[in-house]
Amino acid sequence: QVQLVESGGGLVQFGGSLRLSCAASGIIFSTSTMGWYRQAPGKQRELVATIASGGSTNYADRVKGRFTISRDNAKNTVYLEMNSLKPEDTAVYYCYAHIIVAATHGMDFWGKGTLVTVSS
């Protein structure tokens, strides 16, 4: 019932920019922590950025200063603005949601992913 649908991936040149979107349904979006993870071939999935319900953000060191995560609660959508892209950013990017079930219990959900390829 929970759905996270990513869009905006594609091929971009070195130094270019790209904006990813994730439309969420089946969750109370305004109280959920949202985020983006990525996975390159042969590597583990890694955190890119998160944004809490109150708006606080967290970024991986490798993207800090280049990527910006934001959310629009009215549209149940989280965004990832990516600037100064490098070939090392090439990966499948996954939308992430952490929903609160109880005070000490939550559940995680992921989208199917969208491919971002940065040419050298």
Secondary structure, DSSP 8 states (H G I E B T S, - for coil): --EEEEE--EEEETT--EEEEEEEESS-GGGSEEEEEEE-TTS--EEEEEE-TTS-EEE-TTTTTTEEEEEETTTTEEEEEE-S--GGG-EEEEEEEEEEEETTEEEEEE---EEEEEE-
